[in-house]
Amino acid sequence: MTKTSFKGNKSFLPSKVCVVCKKEMTWRKSWAKNWQSVKYCSDACRNKKIS
C-alpha cells in the first residue's frame, strides 16, 4: 500500500521548474492556494523575469 500524503518525505510532493533559473521547486504549504500560478522559486527570480 502506497500513501500519497506528505509524511516528511518530499518525494510525494508535487514539483515544478522555475522559469528563470530552471531549478526544481517543491510544493510549499504557503503556495497551496495558488500552486497553479506559481512560476518563480524566489523573489530574486521574480525580479529577474523577462517581460
C-alpha positions as CSV (number, residue, x, y, z in Angstrom):
1,M,0.0,0.0,0.0
2,T,1.5,3.4,-1.1
3,K,0.5,6.5,0.8
4,T,0.5,9.7,-1.2
5,S,0.1,12.2,1.6
6,F,3.1,14.1,3.0
7,K,4.7,12.3,5.9
8,G,8.1,14.1,5.9
9,N,9.2,12.6,2.5
10,K,9.4,15.3,-0.2
11,S,9.2,12.8,-3.0
12,F,5.5,12.7,-2.5
13,L,5.1,16.4,-3.0
14,P,4.4,17.9,-6.4
15,S,7.2,20.0,-8.0
16,K,7.7,22.5,-10.8
17,V,10.7,24.1,-12.6
18,C,11.4,27.8,-12.1
19,V,11.0,29.6,-15.4
20,V,14.1,31.8,-14.7
21,C,16.8,29.7,-13.1
22,K,15.4,26.2,-14.2
23,K,15.8,24.8,-10.7
24,E,13.2,22.4,-9.4
25,M,10.9,23.8,-6.7
26,T,8.9,21.6,-4.4
27,W,5.3,22.4,-3.3
28,R,5.1,24.6,-0.1
29,K,2.1,25.0,2.2
30,S,2.2,28.7,1.6
31,W,1.6,28.1,-2.2
32,A,-1.3,25.8,-1.6
33,K,-4.0,28.3,-2.7
34,N,-2.2,29.4,-5.9
35,W,0.1,26.4,-6.8
36,Q,-1.2,26.5,-10.4
37,S,0.1,30.1,-10.9
38,V,3.5,29.7,-9.2
39,K,6.3,30.3,-11.8
40,Y,9.3,31.5,-9.8
41,C,11.2,29.9,-6.9
42,S,12.0,33.2,-5.2
43,D,11.6,36.9,-5.2
44,A,15.0,37.2,-6.8
45,C,13.9,35.1,-9.8
46,R,10.6,37.1,-10.0
47,N,12.7,40.3,-10.2
48,K,14.9,38.8,-13.0
49,K,12.0,37.8,-15.2
50,I,12.0,38.9,-18.8
51,S,8.9,41.0,-19.5
